[in-house]
Amino acid sequence: MNSLNIRFLAEVEDPQVFSEYENALSGRKIKENISQHEQESLVSLIKDLIPLDIPLNFYDGFFFSFTIAHISKEFDLIKIAKDKSKILNIELKSQPIDLKRIQKQLIQNQSHLRHISEQIESFTYISSSSEVYYLDDSQTLQKKDIYFLGAVLQKFDDYMSKDIESLFRARDFLVSPMNTPDKFLKKQYFLTDQQEKYEKELLTELIRGTGAQYFGITGGPGTGKTLLLYDIACEISRNGKVCIIHCGILSPGHRYLDKQLTEVSIKPIRDISPDDLSVFDSFSFILVDEVQRIYKNQFDSIADYVKKKNIKCIFSYDSQQTLSANERDRDIPTEIGKLCGKKLYKLSGKIRTNKELSTFIKAFLDLKKRDKTYEYASVDILFAKDHMEAFNILKYYEEDYTFINYTPSKFVSSTLDVYGGNLNTHQVIGQEYDNVVMILDNTFFYDANGILCAKTHPNPDYLYRKLLFQGISRTRECLCLIVVGDIDLFRKINEIKIHRLP
């Protein structure tokens, strides 16, 4: 995306032509329809600035209506100094809103921008009243006039002109309790509006409600279930001890948080015996993460314990992320629905995976869902004629990518086991990585309908397609798929990138 001159842009007042003009000036890869209130607010701002006789070049260098793809966070106007020493951010409002909301938005904006520069000039302009608000160094909201904004505008005499997207890598602003635990403990993150809404409702029930209560948090990969669950755990720990049960293998991040959080204890499900739940006797709240993987007798015993002790319980899950036939057939999400009733909170919208990557994964699993909108620059599809060449490619990628292999059978080997690796698909449950590399061979194939299928795993309970999805859905930024030996499989996957439809 390119920066543009906002005074040139504001010359067009017709909403439809305005969007077309903006798209042309900014060189967006994906066309965007600019809302009428954004267009009208910008026109109003420029009309208020023109009497100040600001030289035309100071209107240059603005990125208009820029969105961070990973989290759908939008900035109305943003200008970044060429040396990244300072940033100017102006939010446009058509009507007056609560001043606390203005302050909160500007503080959040600064949080998302601070990895670029510590010097951020933050404004909100309200077109209906021509009011200007400024967030000062102490993060106090002050009412200013248009002259103050004009003076700040003229401090930005050089600017970054393109590729603003390159400044917003997932690692810079996405916080995972397990992968970036220190940032989580320091609360260096913000929840989405939907997460905040759900948390507020849940905290009210958890703290003020009486008797046994069950709640569910669900959503697809990358929607922020775990962040919300752990944030809630920290909040309610002020009112009683919290036990988080992770239905998988504890990662180093889990163990680190367990040591740091004095009123929150994190336990793996394998340490919980359905026949003896006295381990919970000191806890007021039980939170179960990745519960779609739990055994039925474990689930029933926890549910019964919650009822018997009159405590509160949250189940967090993704029904897509079952890794075995038994997990799928147990259908724990249906059992959760019966317990929770209307107290089920469904997260929508991915905040971890960028839209381009998410769209590719959909097409990769089902060729009928191909989308020509994206170039898929974040995806590499590589062919290796044999194991040796695949090892060479893995070595090439090892510095910047995390290799995830398929969970092996304990007794029978497969053609994919030869690649080894430090992580398998069961070990990365609940984790996330900037860049992921995975391997496919003739274990996988497309059926006549374009659906990606797989042979039977040596452990017939495991499902290769589910294991593959678990691995690739851990990706935040870039994905590399290495296809070994099967040229037909490689061709079909590669056609997704080159937009060749069947």
Backbone torsions as a table, in degrees:
resi	resn	phi	psi	omega
1	MET	NA	138.2	-179.2
2	ASN	-101.4	153.2	172.1
3	SER	-78.8	166.4	-177.1
4	LEU	-147.0	172.1	176.7
5	ASN	-92.9	113.2	-173.5
6	ILE	-71.0	-21.3	176.7
7	ARG	-73.4	-40.0	174.6
8	PHE	-59.9	-45.7	-176.9
9	LEU	-61.5	-38.8	-175.1
10	ALA	-73.5	-7.7	176.9
11	GLU	-66.4	-24.3	-179.3
12	VAL	-95.1	118.3	-177.6
13	GLU	-105.9	-10.3	175.3
14	ASP	-74.2	121.6	-173.5
15	PRO	-55.6	-43.5	-177.7
16	GLN	-68.9	-46.4	179.2
17	VAL	-65.3	-35.3	179.0
18	PHE	-57.8	-47.9	179.8
19	SER	-60.7	-44.1	-179.6
20	GLU	-64.4	-40.5	179.8
21	TYR	-65.6	-45.1	179.5
22	GLU	-61.6	-43.5	-179.8
23	ASN	-61.6	-38.0	179.5
24	ALA	-69.3	-44.4	-178.8
25	LEU	-67.0	-40.0	-175.1
26	SER	-84.5	-16.6	-179.9
27	GLY	61.5	38.7	-179.5
28	ARG	-61.0	141.6	175.5
29	LYS	-71.6	-34.1	178.5
30	ILE	-118.1	123.5	-178.1
31	LYS	-61.3	143.9	-178.8
32	GLU	-132.1	136.8	174.2
33	ASN	-89.8	112.9	-179.4
34	ILE	-75.6	134.2	-178.3
35	SER	-66.9	152.0	-177.2
36	GLN	-64.4	-35.8	-178.1
37	HIS	-70.0	-31.6	175.7
38	GLU	-67.4	-42.8	179.9
39	GLN	-63.8	-47.4	-178.6
40	GLU	-65.4	-36.9	180.0
41	SER	-67.8	-39.2	178.2
42	LEU	-65.9	-44.4	179.0
43	VAL	-57.9	-42.3	179.5
44	SER	-64.4	-42.9	179.2
45	LEU	-59.9	-46.3	-178.3
46	ILE	-64.2	-38.7	177.8
47	LYS	-62.3	-34.6	178.4
48	ASP	-74.8	-27.9	-177.9
49	LEU	-84.4	-28.8	-174.5
50	ILE	-55.5	-42.4	-180.0
51	PRO	-62.3	-12.8	-178.9
52	LEU	-81.4	-5.5	178.9
53	ASP	56.1	42.3	176.6
54	ILE	-75.4	129.9	178.9
55	PRO	-54.0	145.7	-172.4
56	LEU	-59.6	-30.7	-175.2
57	ASN	-68.5	-19.9	179.7
58	PHE	-76.8	-10.7	174.2
59	TYR	-85.7	-6.2	179.6
60	ASP	-73.7	164.0	166.0
61	GLY	82.8	13.9	-179.9
62	PHE	-95.3	134.5	167.6
63	PHE	-91.6	121.0	-174.5
64	PHE	-101.3	130.1	177.5
65	SER	52.2	52.8	178.5
66	PHE	-87.7	136.3	-179.1
67	THR	-120.7	130.6	171.6
68	ILE	-72.8	115.4	-170.1
69	ALA	-58.8	-40.0	-173.4
70	HIS	-63.4	-35.6	-171.6
71	ILE	-124.1	8.7	179.5
72	SER	53.6	34.6	176.9
73	LYS	-88.6	122.6	-174.8
74	GLU	-108.2	140.1	171.1
75	PHE	-114.8	127.9	-178.6
76	ASP	-68.1	-52.9	177.7
77	LEU	-136.5	128.8	178.6
78	ILE	-142.5	133.0	178.7
79	LYS	-129.1	129.1	-174.6
80	ILE	-119.5	126.1	178.9
81	ALA	-57.5	148.0	-175.5
82	LYS	-57.9	-36.5	179.2
83	ASP	-90.6	7.4	178.0
84	LYS	61.6	25.4	-180.0
85	SER	-79.8	-20.1	-179.1
86	LYS	-156.9	160.7	-176.5
87	ILE	-137.3	140.9	172.4
88	LEU	-115.1	124.7	179.8
89	ASN	-125.0	124.8	177.8
90	ILE	-124.5	121.0	175.5
91	GLU	-97.2	138.1	-175.0
92	LEU	-107.4	127.3	176.9
93	LYS	-125.5	138.3	179.4
94	SER	-84.2	-30.4	-177.7
95	GLN	-130.9	154.9	178.0
96	PRO	-60.4	141.3	174.3
97	ILE	-131.6	170.2	-178.1
98	ASP	-57.1	134.2	-176.1
99	LEU	-63.4	-30.6	178.2
100	LYS	-65.9	-34.8	177.7
101	ARG	-68.3	-39.1	177.2
102	ILE	-62.2	-47.2	-179.9
103	GLN	-61.3	-44.6	-178.9
104	LYS	-61.7	-43.6	-179.6
105	GLN	-63.2	-43.4	-178.8
106	LEU	-67.0	-37.0	176.7
107	ILE	-65.1	-43.4	177.5
108	GLN	-62.4	-42.4	178.2
109	ASN	-58.2	-44.0	179.8
110	GLN	-62.7	-37.7	178.6
111	SER	-60.6	-40.5	-179.0
112	HIS	-75.9	-17.2	-177.0
113	LEU	-102.8	-13.9	-170.1
114	ARG	-66.9	-21.2	177.2
115	HIS	-70.6	-13.7	177.5
116	ILE	-91.6	-47.6	-178.0
117	SER	-154.3	149.0	176.6
118	GLU	-85.3	-19.6	-178.9
119	GLN	-96.5	103.2	-176.6
120	ILE	-127.3	120.1	176.4
121	GLU	-95.4	117.3	-171.1
122	SER	-119.2	125.4	-178.2
123	PHE	-130.7	155.1	165.3
124	THR	-127.3	130.2	179.0
125	TYR	-114.3	130.3	-179.7
126	ILE	-110.3	113.4	-170.1
127	SER	-70.4	-34.7	-176.1
128	SER	-66.0	-24.5	-178.3
129	SER	-122.9	-2.5	-176.3
130	SER	58.0	28.5	179.7
131	GLU	-83.3	146.8	179.5
132	VAL	-125.2	129.8	177.0
133	TYR	-121.8	143.4	-174.2
134	TYR	-130.3	136.5	176.7
135	LEU	-95.3	113.1	-175.7
136	ASP	-81.4	-176.1	-174.7
137	ASP	-64.0	-23.9	177.8
138	SER	-92.4	10.6	-179.5
139	GLN	61.3	33.7	173.0
140	THR	-98.0	136.8	-179.3
141	LEU	-83.8	126.4	-179.5
142	GLN	-122.7	141.4	174.7
143	LYS	-83.4	129.0	-179.3
144	LYS	-125.8	-179.5	175.8
145	ASP	-112.5	174.7	-175.9
146	ILE	-66.4	-24.7	179.4
147	TYR	-68.0	-37.1	178.2
148	PHE	-64.6	-44.6	177.8
149	LEU	-62.8	-42.0	179.6
150	GLY	-61.2	-38.6	179.5
151	ALA	-65.6	-42.1	178.4
152	VAL	-65.6	-39.9	179.9
153	LEU	-55.7	-37.5	-176.5
154	GLN	-81.7	0.9	173.1
155	LYS	-84.4	-13.4	-177.5
156	PHE	-102.6	85.5	-175.0
157	ASP	-96.5	-8.7	171.1
158	ASP	-133.0	167.7	-170.4
159	TYR	-163.9	157.6	171.3
160	MET	-76.8	131.1	-170.3
161	SER	-103.7	-15.3	-177.6
162	LYS	-159.8	174.5	174.6
163	ASP	56.0	42.6	176.9
164	ILE	-61.9	-27.2	-179.1
165	GLU	-59.4	-29.4	-177.6
166	SER	-66.1	-16.5	-179.1
167	LEU	-85.7	-8.4	-173.4
168	PHE	-120.3	76.7	173.9
169	ARG	-86.6	148.5	-175.3
170	ALA	-54.6	-38.7	-176.6
171	ARG	-62.9	-20.5	-176.1
172	ASP	-80.0	-22.3	-174.7
173	PHE	-140.4	-9.1	177.1
174	LEU	-93.6	130.5	-177.4
175	VAL	-113.8	127.8	175.7
176	SER	-114.0	130.8	178.5
177	PRO	-54.6	-36.2	-177.0
178	MET	-87.7	-38.1	-175.1
179	ASN	-89.6	-26.3	175.1
180	THR	-131.2	64.3	-172.9
181	PRO	-63.5	-33.8	-179.5
182	ASP	-66.3	-41.0	176.6
183	LYS	-64.0	-37.5	178.2
184	PHE	-63.9	-46.1	-178.6
185	LEU	-63.8	-31.5	179.0
186	LYS	-86.1	1.6	-179.4
187	LYS	57.2	41.2	177.8
188	GLN	-88.3	55.9	-179.4
189	TYR	-156.1	163.1	173.9
190	PHE	-128.3	145.7	174.8
191	LEU	-86.9	153.0	173.9
192	THR	-68.7	166.5	178.6
193	ASP	-58.1	-39.2	-179.5
194	GLN	-67.4	-43.4	177.4
195	GLN	-60.6	-43.3	179.8
196	GLU	-62.4	-43.1	179.9
197	LYS	-61.1	-47.6	-179.6
198	TYR	-64.4	-41.4	-178.6
199	GLU	-63.9	-42.0	179.6
200	LYS	-59.7	-45.0	179.6
201	GLU	-66.1	-41.6	-179.1
202	LEU	-67.0	-42.8	-179.4
203	LEU	-62.4	-38.5	177.4
204	THR	-59.5	-45.5	-179.7
205	GLU	-69.5	-43.0	-175.0
206	LEU	-67.8	-37.3	-175.2
207	ILE	-90.1	-39.5	-175.4
208	ARG	-97.9	-22.0	-177.5
209	GLY	-67.6	156.3	-179.9
210	THR	-118.4	154.5	177.4
211	GLY	76.4	178.8	179.9
212	ALA	-68.3	134.6	179.4
213	GLN	-142.4	143.5	-180.0
214	TYR	-121.5	137.6	178.8
215	PHE	-133.9	152.9	178.2
216	GLY	-127.1	139.0	171.7
217	ILE	-121.9	121.4	-177.5
218	THR	-134.7	164.3	179.8
219	GLY	162.4	164.8	-179.7
220	GLY	-74.8	177.9	179.1
221	PRO	-62.4	136.5	177.3
222	GLY	84.5	8.5	-178.2
223	THR	-91.1	-3.2	174.0
224	GLY	93.4	25.4	-179.5
225	LYS	-63.0	-48.7	-175.0
226	THR	-67.5	-41.6	177.9
227	LEU	-59.6	-45.0	179.0
228	LEU	-62.7	-44.4	-178.3
229	LEU	-61.7	-45.3	-177.7
230	TYR	-72.9	-32.1	175.4
231	ASP	-65.9	-41.9	176.1
232	ILE	-62.3	-41.8	179.9
233	ALA	-57.6	-44.1	179.6
234	CYS	-65.5	-38.5	-179.6
235	GLU	-66.8	-46.6	-175.8
236	ILE	-78.4	-12.8	178.9
237	SER	-65.9	-13.9	174.7
238	ARG	-74.0	-16.8	-177.2
239	ASN	-110.0	-0.9	179.6
240	GLY	162.2	159.9	-178.0
241	LYS	-68.8	144.5	-175.4
242	VAL	-120.6	134.8	172.7
243	CYS	-113.8	122.1	174.0
244	ILE	-103.3	122.7	176.9
245	ILE	-101.9	121.6	178.0
246	HIS	-99.8	121.0	-177.2
247	CYS	-87.2	64.0	-179.9
248	GLY	-178.4	-164.2	179.9
249	ILE	-86.5	130.5	178.8
250	LEU	-67.2	134.9	176.3
251	SER	-91.2	168.4	173.9
252	PRO	-54.5	-34.6	178.2
253	GLY	-64.4	-41.5	176.2
254	HIS	-57.8	-48.6	-175.6
255	ARG	-66.3	-35.4	178.5
256	TYR	-65.9	-46.6	179.1
257	LEU	-63.1	-38.2	179.6
258	ASP	-58.9	-36.5	179.8
259	LYS	-76.7	-33.2	-174.2
260	GLN	-83.5	-31.2	-176.3
261	LEU	-92.2	107.7	-172.7
262	THR	-70.2	-31.8	-176.7
263	GLU	-104.5	6.7	178.0
264	VAL	-124.1	126.6	178.5
265	SER	-114.3	132.7	-178.9
266	ILE	-111.9	122.4	-176.2
267	LYS	-127.5	143.5	173.6
268	PRO	-77.2	149.4	-177.5
269	ILE	-61.3	-28.2	-178.3
270	ARG	-67.7	-16.8	177.5
271	ASP	-88.5	-0.6	-177.8
272	ILE	-103.7	116.4	178.3
273	SER	-93.2	125.1	178.7
274	PRO	-59.8	-21.5	-177.5
275	ASP	-88.1	-11.6	-179.2
276	ASP	-147.9	98.5	-178.9
277	LEU	-104.0	22.7	178.7
278	SER	-63.4	-17.3	176.8
279	VAL	-60.0	-21.6	-179.0
280	PHE	-89.8	-2.7	-169.1
281	ASP	-61.3	-23.9	-178.4
282	SER	-94.0	2.3	-175.3
283	PHE	-104.9	143.3	176.1
284	SER	-95.8	-20.1	-177.4
285	PHE	-136.7	139.4	174.4
286	ILE	-121.7	124.3	178.8
287	LEU	-119.1	127.0	-176.5
288	VAL	-116.1	118.3	-177.4
289	ASP	-102.6	146.4	-177.4
290	GLU	56.8	42.1	-171.8
291	VAL	-71.8	-10.5	176.4
292	GLN	-63.1	-14.0	-176.9
293	ARG	-98.6	-3.1	-173.6
294	ILE	-73.9	151.6	174.1
295	TYR	-75.2	152.1	-176.6
296	LYS	-61.3	-41.3	-178.9
297	ASN	-68.6	-31.4	175.4
298	GLN	-68.1	-44.7	179.1
299	PHE	-60.5	-48.1	-178.6
300	ASP	-62.1	-40.2	-177.5
301	SER	-68.2	-37.9	177.4
302	ILE	-67.5	-43.8	178.8
303	ALA	-60.3	-42.0	179.1
304	ASP	-66.0	-39.5	-180.0
305	TYR	-63.6	-43.4	178.8
306	VAL	-58.3	-44.2	179.5
307	LYS	-65.8	-43.4	-177.5
308	LYS	-64.6	-40.0	-175.4
309	LYS	-93.4	-1.3	179.9
310	ASN	55.9	48.8	178.4
311	ILE	-116.0	-175.9	-175.1
312	LYS	-110.9	146.8	-176.7
313	CYS	-142.8	136.6	174.1
314	ILE	-118.8	130.0	174.0
315	PHE	-105.9	125.2	178.3
316	SER	-114.6	131.4	-173.3
317	TYR	-160.3	163.7	172.0
318	ASP	-134.4	111.9	-174.8
319	SER	-64.6	-19.1	178.3
320	GLN	-75.1	-22.9	-170.1
321	GLN	-94.0	44.5	170.4
322	THR	-90.5	138.0	-172.6
323	LEU	-107.1	-6.0	-177.8
324	SER	-139.0	164.5	178.1
325	ALA	-64.1	-39.2	179.9
326	ASN	-64.2	-41.9	177.8
327	GLU	-61.6	-43.4	179.6
328	ARG	-62.9	-45.0	-175.3
329	ASP	-73.0	-27.1	177.6
330	ARG	-65.3	-32.3	175.6
331	ASP	51.3	53.8	179.1
332	ILE	-59.4	-35.6	178.0
333	PRO	-54.3	-36.1	177.0
334	THR	-65.1	-39.1	177.8
335	GLU	-64.5	-38.6	177.8
336	ILE	-63.8	-42.4	178.4
337	GLY	-58.1	-39.4	178.4
338	LYS	-64.1	-39.4	-178.6
339	LEU	-73.5	-43.5	-171.0
340	CYS	-85.4	-27.6	-177.1
341	GLY	60.6	-122.3	-178.2
342	LYS	-81.7	-6.8	-178.3
343	LYS	-87.2	49.4	-178.7
344	LEU	-120.2	122.3	-173.6
345	TYR	-111.1	115.8	-176.1
346	LYS	-103.5	117.9	177.5
347	LEU	-83.5	137.9	179.3
348	SER	-129.2	153.2	179.1
349	GLY	86.0	119.1	-177.4
350	LYS	-78.8	132.1	176.3
351	ILE	-110.8	-5.2	179.7
352	ARG	-103.2	-43.6	-175.4
353	THR	-96.9	131.3	178.7
354	ASN	-69.1	157.7	-173.2
355	LYS	-61.3	-37.4	179.5
356	GLU	-61.3	-46.2	-179.1
357	LEU	-66.7	-41.3	178.7
358	SER	-61.6	-41.3	179.5
359	THR	-66.0	-38.8	177.6
360	PHE	-62.8	-44.8	-178.0
361	ILE	-60.2	-39.9	177.9
362	LYS	-61.5	-44.4	-179.4
363	ALA	-69.5	-35.9	179.7
364	PHE	-62.6	-38.7	-179.5
365	LEU	-80.8	-24.9	-178.9
366	ASP	-147.3	104.1	-173.9
367	LEU	-61.1	-20.2	179.0
368	LYS	-70.3	-14.2	-178.1
369	LYS	-97.3	23.0	178.1
370	ARG	-62.4	143.1	-178.0
371	ASP	-131.5	121.5	-177.3
372	LYS	-83.6	3.0	-176.3
373	THR	-68.0	-37.3	-171.2
374	TYR	-102.4	154.2	176.0
375	GLU	-91.5	-14.6	-179.8
376	TYR	57.1	45.6	177.6
377	ALA	-65.7	-20.7	-178.7
378	SER	-87.2	4.4	-178.1
379	VAL	-122.4	127.7	172.7
380	ASP	-108.0	129.9	174.4
381	ILE	-115.1	115.1	-174.9
382	LEU	-122.6	149.6	178.5
383	PHE	-112.5	135.0	173.5
384	ALA	-124.2	129.2	-174.2
385	LYS	-73.7	-22.2	-179.6
386	ASP	-156.1	179.9	-177.6
387	HIS	-58.8	-42.1	-176.6
388	MET	-60.9	-44.4	179.1
389	GLU	-66.9	-35.6	176.9
390	ALA	-62.2	-40.5	177.0
391	PHE	-63.5	-39.3	178.4
392	ASN	-62.3	-42.0	179.8
393	ILE	-67.0	-42.2	177.6
394	LEU	-58.4	-42.6	179.5
395	LYS	-63.0	-38.5	178.8
396	TYR	-62.3	-36.5	-175.8
397	TYR	-91.2	-8.5	-167.7
398	GLU	-63.8	-26.7	-176.5
399	GLU	-70.2	-39.0	-173.5
400	ASP	-109.5	-11.2	-176.0
401	TYR	-119.2	151.6	174.4
402	THR	-99.4	121.0	178.3
403	PHE	-85.9	124.4	177.0
404	ILE	-116.1	120.3	178.4
405	ASN	-102.4	169.6	-177.5
406	TYR	-80.9	140.1	177.7
407	THR	-58.4	125.1	-176.4
408	PRO	-85.3	164.2	169.5
409	SER	-75.5	148.5	178.4
410	LYS	-75.0	-16.7	-170.6
411	PHE	-122.2	-31.7	-175.9
412	VAL	-123.4	130.6	-177.9
413	SER	-85.2	163.1	176.7
414	SER	-130.2	171.5	179.7
415	THR	-65.6	-19.7	-178.0
416	LEU	-88.9	-15.6	-178.4
417	ASP	-66.6	-25.1	-175.1
418	VAL	-59.5	-23.9	-176.2
419	TYR	-80.8	-12.0	175.1
420	GLY	57.4	-125.9	-179.5
421	GLY	102.3	158.2	-178.7
422	ASN	-85.3	-17.6	-175.5
423	LEU	-128.9	136.9	170.5
424	ASN	-118.7	175.4	-170.0
425	THR	-66.6	-24.2	175.3
426	HIS	-77.9	-27.7	-177.4
427	GLN	-79.1	-13.8	-176.5
428	VAL	-104.4	11.4	178.8
429	ILE	-59.2	126.2	179.4
430	GLY	81.4	0.3	-178.8
431	GLN	-96.6	169.9	173.5
432	GLU	-148.5	147.5	-175.8
433	TYR	-137.8	144.8	-179.4
434	ASP	-59.0	-52.3	-175.0
435	ASN	-129.2	133.3	-176.2
436	VAL	-126.5	139.9	172.9
437	VAL	-123.6	134.2	177.0
438	MET	-134.7	159.4	-177.0
439	ILE	-114.6	140.9	172.6
440	LEU	-127.0	148.0	170.9
441	ASP	-137.8	-158.1	-176.6
442	ASN	-71.9	7.9	168.4
443	THR	-62.9	-28.3	-177.1
444	PHE	-109.3	150.8	178.9
445	PHE	-161.7	161.0	176.3
446	TYR	-100.7	136.6	177.2
447	ASP	-83.3	-175.2	-176.2
448	ALA	-64.2	-20.9	-179.8
449	ASN	-95.1	4.5	178.8
450	GLY	81.7	16.9	178.8
451	ILE	-91.9	131.4	177.3
452	LEU	-70.3	125.1	-179.1
453	CYS	-123.4	173.3	179.7
454	ALA	-148.3	155.8	174.5
455	LYS	-69.5	171.6	178.9
456	THR	-72.1	133.7	177.3
457	HIS	-67.7	148.6	175.5
458	PRO	-53.8	-32.4	167.6
459	ASN	-94.0	102.3	-170.9
460	PRO	-61.0	-11.1	177.4
461	ASP	-78.7	-29.6	179.6
462	TYR	-77.2	147.9	-179.2
463	LEU	-117.4	111.5	-175.7
464	TYR	-55.5	-41.8	-177.9
465	ARG	-63.1	-39.1	178.3
466	LYS	-69.1	-38.0	177.9
467	LEU	-64.5	-41.4	177.6
468	LEU	-61.7	-46.2	-179.9
469	PHE	-62.6	-39.9	177.3
470	GLN	-57.1	-44.5	-177.9
471	GLY	-67.6	-51.7	-175.3
472	ILE	-69.4	-26.5	-179.6
473	SER	-78.1	-1.1	173.6
474	ARG	-81.9	-7.2	-171.0
475	THR	-79.6	135.0	175.8
476	ARG	-102.2	-36.4	-173.1
477	GLU	-122.1	-63.2	-173.1
478	CYS	-127.6	144.2	-179.8
479	LEU	-125.6	136.0	173.6
480	CYS	-122.6	127.5	176.1
481	LEU	-114.3	123.3	178.1
482	ILE	-105.3	117.9	178.8
483	VAL	-99.1	121.0	-175.0
484	VAL	-102.8	117.2	168.6
485	GLY	79.6	-24.7	-174.3
486	ASP	-100.6	94.0	-175.4
487	ILE	-67.6	-31.1	-179.8
488	ASP	-69.4	-41.7	176.6
489	LEU	-63.2	-43.9	178.5
490	PHE	-59.5	-45.0	-178.2
491	ARG	-59.1	-43.7	-177.3
492	LYS	-68.3	-37.5	178.1
493	ILE	-71.2	-42.3	-179.2
494	ASN	-62.6	-30.4	179.4
495	GLU	-65.2	-22.7	175.7
496	ILE	-63.7	-40.8	-179.0
497	LYS	-71.5	-39.2	-175.2
498	ILE	-91.2	9.2	173.1
499	HIS	61.5	29.8	176.6
500	ARG	-91.1	112.8	-178.1
501	LEU	-86.4	150.0	-179.3
502	PRO	-65.5	NA	NA
